[in-house]
Amino acid sequence: MASQLAHICIHSSDLEESARFYFEALGFEKGFEFIKDDALFGYYIKLGNNTFIEVFQGDPGGVGNINHIAIETDDIDAVIERVKKHGYDIGEKTLGADHSWQVWTADPSGVRIEFHQYTPESMQLIGGTCPVDW
């Protein structure tokens, strides 16, 4: 029945700063905008294959809980370099228990974002059981 993730919705206390982070620092493309009472209320961020992040003006802590968003990339080193270049904090690249490269950052509203670069041994590609000790 399900074919893929359609979108994840997050709230932003500052749509302009969130747009700067997603469109400039991360280089993502805007899908479309939401206008409410003749003002920008939100937008869709394209992630490929008709998958999006939906961003609405609002209290980031006021509606439920998303632990993090994970975004696949084919060049994790370029992501790290780009985010740093635009003045945002980003962690160090590590190899996860799932055998995928990962690095963490957060958007201006505090939404944690994990970037994943799969390896030939990544559990996401080969399946199986992934033992963890955390």
Buried (B, 14 or more C-beta within 10 A) or exposed (E): EEEEEEBBBBBBBEBEEBBBBBBEBBEBEBBEEBEEEEEEBBBBBBBEEEBBBBBBBBEBEEEEEEEEBBBBBEEBEEBBEBBEEBEBEBBEBEEBEBBBBBBBBBBBBEBEBBBBBBBEEBBBEEEEEEEEEE
